[in-house]
Amino acid sequence: MRWFDDLAVLVTYRRKDPLYAVNLTDTAHPRLLGKARRPRLLLLPAPAREPGG
C-alpha cells in the first residue's frame, strides 16, 4: 500500500493482482475511486519526487 495525502493505492496480490485507488478524505467513509486488473503486477507506484530531490 502507498499513501499520497488522502489517497491510498493498494494491490491485493490475488490472481490478476487488482490495483485499487481509495479516497481517504473522510476516513469513516472511504470511497473507491477506481481499480485496474493487470496480470503479474509486481510494483506499487512510487511517490513522485520533488524537482532536485
Distance bins in CASP14 RR format, pairs under 12 A and 6 or more apart:
PFRMAT RR
TARGET T0000
AUTHOR 0000-0000-0000
RMODE 2
METHOD distances of the structure
MODEL  1
1 7 0 0 0 0 0 1 0 0 0 0 0
1 8 1 0 1 0 0 0 0 0 0 0 0
1 9 1 0 0 1 0 0 0 0 0 0 0
1 10 1 0 1 0 0 0 0 0 0 0 0
1 11 0 0 0 0 1 0 0 0 0 0 0
1 12 0 0 0 0 0 1 0 0 0 0 0
1 13 0 0 0 0 0 1 0 0 0 0 0
1 19 0 0 0 0 0 1 0 0 0 0 0
1 20 0 0 0 0 1 0 0 0 0 0 0
1 21 0 0 0 0 0 1 0 0 0 0 0
1 22 0 0 0 0 1 0 0 0 0 0 0
1 24 0 0 0 0 0 1 0 0 0 0 0
1 44 1 0 0 1 0 0 0 0 0 0 0
1 45 0 0 0 0 0 1 0 0 0 0 0
2 8 1 0 0 1 0 0 0 0 0 0 0
2 9 1 0 1 0 0 0 0 0 0 0 0
2 10 1 0 0 1 0 0 0 0 0 0 0
2 11 0 0 0 0 1 0 0 0 0 0 0
2 19 0 0 0 0 0 1 0 0 0 0 0
2 20 0 0 0 0 0 1 0 0 0 0 0
2 21 0 0 0 0 1 0 0 0 0 0 0
2 22 0 0 0 0 0 1 0 0 0 0 0
2 43 0 0 0 0 0 1 0 0 0 0 0
2 44 1 0 1 0 0 0 0 0 0 0 0
2 45 1 0 0 1 0 0 0 0 0 0 0
2 46 1 0 0 1 0 0 0 0 0 0 0
2 47 1 0 0 1 0 0 0 0 0 0 0
2 48 0 0 0 0 0 1 0 0 0 0 0
3 9 0 0 0 0 1 0 0 0 0 0 0
3 10 0 0 0 0 1 0 0 0 0 0 0
3 21 0 0 0 0 0 1 0 0 0 0 0
3 22 0 0 0 0 0 1 0 0 0 0 0
3 24 0 0 0 0 1 0 0 0 0 0 0
3 44 0 0 0 0 0 1 0 0 0 0 0
3 45 0 0 0 0 0 1 0 0 0 0 0
3 47 0 0 0 0 1 0 0 0 0 0 0
4 10 0 0 0 0 0 1 0 0 0 0 0
4 21 0 0 0 0 1 0 0 0 0 0 0
4 22 0 0 0 0 0 1 0 0 0 0 0
4 23 0 0 0 0 0 1 0 0 0 0 0
4 24 0 0 0 0 1 0 0 0 0 0 0
4 25 0 0 0 0 0 1 0 0 0 0 0
4 33 0 0 0 0 0 1 0 0 0 0 0
4 44 0 0 0 0 0 1 0 0 0 0 0
4 45 0 0 0 0 1 0 0 0 0 0 0
4 46 0 0 0 0 0 1 0 0 0 0 0
4 47 1 0 0 1 0 0 0 0 0 0 0
4 48 0 0 0 0 1 0 0 0 0 0 0
5 23 0 0 0 0 0 1 0 0 0 0 0
5 24 0 0 0 0 1 0 0 0 0 0 0
5 25 0 0 0 0 1 0 0 0 0 0 0
5 47 0 0 0 0 0 1 0 0 0 0 0
5 48 0 0 0 0 0 1 0 0 0 0 0
6 21 0 0 0 0 0 1 0 0 0 0 0
6 22 0 0 0 0 1 0 0 0 0 0 0
6 23 1 0 0 1 0 0 0 0 0 0 0
6 24 1 0 1 0 0 0 0 0 0 0 0
6 25 1 0 1 0 0 0 0 0 0 0 0
6 26 0 0 0 0 1 0 0 0 0 0 0
6 27 0 0 0 0 1 0 0 0 0 0 0
6 30 0 0 0 0 1 0 0 0 0 0 0
6 31 0 0 0 0 0 1 0 0 0 0 0
6 33 0 0 0 0 0 1 0 0 0 0 0
7 20 0 0 0 0 0 1 0 0 0 0 0
7 21 1 0 0 1 0 0 0 0 0 0 0
7 22 1 0 0 1 0 0 0 0 0 0 0
7 23 1 0 0 1 0 0 0 0 0 0 0
7 24 1 0 0 1 0 0 0 0 0 0 0
7 25 0 0 0 0 1 0 0 0 0 0 0
7 30 0 0 0 0 0 1 0 0 0 0 0
7 31 0 0 0 0 0 1 0 0 0 0 0
7 32 0 0 0 0 0 1 0 0 0 0 0
7 33 1 0 0 1 0 0 0 0 0 0 0
7 34 0 0 0 0 0 1 0 0 0 0 0
7 45 0 0 0 0 0 1 0 0 0 0 0
7 47 0 0 0 0 0 1 0 0 0 0 0
8 19 0 0 0 0 0 1 0 0 0 0 0
8 20 0 0 0 0 1 0 0 0 0 0 0
8 21 1 0 0 1 0 0 0 0 0 0 0
8 22 1 0 1 0 0 0 0 0 0 0 0
8 23 0 0 0 0 1 0 0 0 0 0 0
8 24 1 0 1 0 0 0 0 0 0 0 0
8 25 0 0 0 0 0 1 0 0 0 0 0
8 27 0 0 0 0 0 1 0 0 0 0 0
8 30 1 0 0 1 0 0 0 0 0 0 0
8 31 0 0 0 0 0 1 0 0 0 0 0
8 32 0 0 0 0 0 1 0 0 0 0 0
8 33 0 0 0 0 1 0 0 0 0 0 0
8 34 0 0 0 0 0 1 0 0 0 0 0
8 44 0 0 0 0 0 1 0 0 0 0 0
8 45 0 0 0 0 0 1 0 0 0 0 0
9 18 0 0 0 0 0 1 0 0 0 0 0
9 19 1 0 0 1 0 0 0 0 0 0 0
9 20 1 0 0 1 0 0 0 0 0 0 0
9 21 1 0 1 0 0 0 0 0 0 0 0
9 22 1 0 0 1 0 0 0 0 0 0 0
9 23 0 0 0 0 0 1 0 0 0 0 0
9 24 0 0 0 0 0 1 0 0 0 0 0
9 32 0 0 0 0 0 1 0 0 0 0 0
9 33 0 0 0 0 1 0 0 0 0 0 0
9 34 0 0 0 0 1 0 0 0 0 0 0
9 35 0 0 0 0 0 1 0 0 0 0 0
9 36 0 0 0 0 0 1 0 0 0 0 0
9 41 0 0 0 0 0 1 0 0 0 0 0
9 43 0 0 0 0 0 1 0 0 0 0 0
9 44 1 0 0 1 0 0 0 0 0 0 0
9 45 1 0 1 0 0 0 0 0 0 0 0
9 46 0 0 0 0 0 1 0 0 0 0 0
9 47 0 0 0 0 0 1 0 0 0 0 0
10 17 0 0 0 0 0 1 0 0 0 0 0
10 18 0 0 0 0 1 0 0 0 0 0 0
10 19 1 0 0 1 0 0 0 0 0 0 0
10 20 1 0 1 0 0 0 0 0 0 0 0
10 21 0 0 0 0 1 0 0 0 0 0 0
10 22 1 0 0 1 0 0 0 0 0 0 0
10 24 0 0 0 0 0 1 0 0 0 0 0
10 30 0 0 0 0 0 1 0 0 0 0 0
10 32 0 0 0 0 0 1 0 0 0 0 0
10 33 0 0 0 0 0 1 0 0 0 0 0
10 34 0 0 0 0 0 1 0 0 0 0 0
10 35 0 0 0 0 1 0 0 0 0 0 0
10 36 0 0 0 0 0 1 0 0 0 0 0
10 41 0 0 0 0 0 1 0 0 0 0 0
10 44 1 0 0 1 0 0 0 0 0 0 0
10 45 0 0 0 0 0 1 0 0 0 0 0
11 17 1 0 1 0 0 0 0 0 0 0 0
11 18 1 0 0 1 0 0 0 0 0 0 0
11 19 1 0 1 0 0 0 0 0 0 0 0
11 20 1 0 0 1 0 0 0 0 0 0 0
11 21 0 0 0 0 0 1 0 0 0 0 0
11 35 0 0 0 0 0 1 0 0 0 0 0
11 36 0 0 0 0 1 0 0 0 0 0 0
11 37 0 0 0 0 0 1 0 0 0 0 0
11 38 0 0 0 0 1 0 0 0 0 0 0
11 40 0 0 0 0 0 1 0 0 0 0 0
11 41 1 0 0 1 0 0 0 0 0 0 0
11 42 0 0 0 0 1 0 0 0 0 0 0
11 43 0 0 0 0 1 0 0 0 0 0 0
11 44 1 0 1 0 0 0 0 0 0 0 0
11 45 0 0 0 0 1 0 0 0 0 0 0
12 18 1 0 1 0 0 0 0 0 0 0 0
12 19 0 0 0 0 1 0 0 0 0 0 0
12 20 1 0 0 1 0 0 0 0 0 0 0
12 35 0 0 0 0 1 0 0 0 0 0 0
12 36 0 0 0 0 0 1 0 0 0 0 0
12 37 0 0 0 0 0 1 0 0 0 0 0
12 38 0 0 0 0 0 1 0 0 0 0 0
12 41 0 0 0 0 0 1 0 0 0 0 0
12 44 0 0 0 0 0 1 0 0 0 0 0
13 19 0 0 0 0 0 1 0 0 0 0 0
13 20 0 0 0 0 0 1 0 0 0 0 0
13 38 0 0 0 0 0 1 0 0 0 0 0
13 40 0 0 0 0 0 1 0 0 0 0 0
13 41 0 0 0 0 1 0 0 0 0 0 0
13 42 0 0 0 0 1 0 0 0 0 0 0
13 43 0 0 0 0 0 1 0 0 0 0 0
13 44 0 0 0 0 0 1 0 0 0 0 0
14 20 0 0 0 0 0 1 0 0 0 0 0
14 37 0 0 0 0 1 0 0 0 0 0 0
14 39 0 0 0 0 0 1 0 0 0 0 0
14 41 0 0 0 0 0 1 0 0 0 0 0
15 37 0 0 0 0 1 0 0 0 0 0 0
15 38 0 0 0 0 0 1 0 0 0 0 0
15 39 0 0 0 0 1 0 0 0 0 0 0
15 40 0 0 0 0 0 1 0 0 0 0 0
15 41 0 0 0 0 0 1 0 0 0 0 0
16 35 0 0 0 0 0 1 0 0 0 0 0
16 36 0 0 0 0 1 0 0 0 0 0 0
16 37 1 0 1 0 0 0 0 0 0 0 0
16 38 1 0 0 1 0 0 0 0 0 0 0
16 39 1 0 1 0 0 0 0 0 0 0 0
16 40 0 0 0 0 1 0 0 0 0 0 0
16 41 0 0 0 0 1 0 0 0 0 0 0
17 35 0 0 0 0 0 1 0 0 0 0 0
17 36 0 0 0 0 1 0 0 0 0 0 0
17 37 1 0 0 1 0 0 0 0 0 0 0
17 38 1 0 1 0 0 0 0 0 0 0 0
17 39 1 0 0 1 0 0 0 0 0 0 0
17 40 1 0 0 1 0 0 0 0 0 0 0
17 41 1 1 0 0 0 0 0 0 0 0 0
17 42 1 0 0 1 0 0 0 0 0 0 0
17 43 0 0 0 0 0 1 0 0 0 0 0
17 44 0 0 0 0 0 1 0 0 0 0 0
18 32 0 0 0 0 0 1 0 0 0 0 0
18 34 0 0 0 0 1 0 0 0 0 0 0
18 35 1 0 1 0 0 0 0 0 0 0 0
18 36 1 0 0 1 0 0 0 0 0 0 0
18 37 1 0 1 0 0 0 0 0 0 0 0
18 38 0 0 0 0 1 0 0 0 0 0 0
18 39 0 0 0 0 0 1 0 0 0 0 0
18 41 0 0 0 0 1 0 0 0 0 0 0
19 32 0 0 0 0 0 1 0 0 0 0 0
19 33 0 0 0 0 0 1 0 0 0 0 0
19 34 0 0 0 0 1 0 0 0 0 0 0
19 35 1 0 0 1 0 0 0 0 0 0 0
19 36 1 0 1 0 0 0 0 0 0 0 0
19 37 1 0 0 1 0 0 0 0 0 0 0
19 38 1 0 0 1 0 0 0 0 0 0 0
19 39 0 0 0 0 0 1 0 0 0 0 0
19 40 0 0 0 0 0 1 0 0 0 0 0
19 41 1 0 0 1 0 0 0 0 0 0 0
19 42 0 0 0 0 0 1 0 0 0 0 0
19 43 0 0 0 0 0 1 0 0 0 0 0
19 44 0 0 0 0 1 0 0 0 0 0 0
19 45 0 0 0 0 1 0 0 0 0 0 0
20 30 0 0 0 0 0 1 0 0 0 0 0
20 31 0 0 0 0 0 1 0 0 0 0 0
20 32 1 0 0 1 0 0 0 0 0 0 0
20 33 0 0 0 0 1 0 0 0 0 0 0
20 34 1 0 0 1 0 0 0 0 0 0 0
20 35 1 0 1 0 0 0 0 0 0 0 0
20 36 0 0 0 0 1 0 0 0 0 0 0
20 37 0 0 0 0 0 1 0 0 0 0 0
20 38 0 0 0 0 0 1 0 0 0 0 0
20 41 0 0 0 0 0 1 0 0 0 0 0
20 44 0 0 0 0 0 1 0 0 0 0 0
20 45 0 0 0 0 0 1 0 0 0 0 0
21 30 0 0 0 0 0 1 0 0 0 0 0
21 31 0 0 0 0 1 0 0 0 0 0 0
21 32 1 0 0 1 0 0 0 0 0 0 0
21 33 1 0 1 0 0 0 0 0 0 0 0
21 34 1 0 1 0 0 0 0 0 0 0 0
21 35 1 0 0 1 0 0 0 0 0 0 0
21 36 0 0 0 0 1 0 0 0 0 0 0
21 44 0 0 0 0 0 1 0 0 0 0 0
21 45 0 0 0 0 1 0 0 0 0 0 0
22 29 0 0 0 0 0 1 0 0 0 0 0
22 30 1 0 1 0 0 0 0 0 0 0 0
22 31 1 0 0 1 0 0 0 0 0 0 0
22 32 1 0 1 0 0 0 0 0 0 0 0
22 33 1 0 0 1 0 0 0 0 0 0 0
22 34 0 0 0 0 1 0 0 0 0 0 0
22 35 0 0 0 0 1 0 0 0 0 0 0
23 29 0 0 0 0 1 0 0 0 0 0 0
23 30 1 0 0 1 0 0 0 0 0 0 0
23 31 1 0 1 0 0 0 0 0 0 0 0
23 32 1 0 0 1 0 0 0 0 0 0 0
23 33 1 0 1 0 0 0 0 0 0 0 0
23 34 0 0 0 0 1 0 0 0 0 0 0
24 30 1 0 1 0 0 0 0 0 0 0 0
24 31 0 0 0 0 1 0 0 0 0 0 0
24 32 0 0 0 0 0 1 0 0 0 0 0
24 33 0 0 0 0 0 1 0 0 0 0 0
25 31 1 0 0 1 0 0 0 0 0 0 0
25 33 0 0 0 0 0 1 0 0 0 0 0
35 41 0 0 0 0 0 1 0 0 0 0 0
36 45 0 0 0 0 0 1 0 0 0 0 0
38 44 0 0 0 0 0 1 0 0 0 0 0
47 53 0 0 0 0 0 1 0 0 0 0 0
END
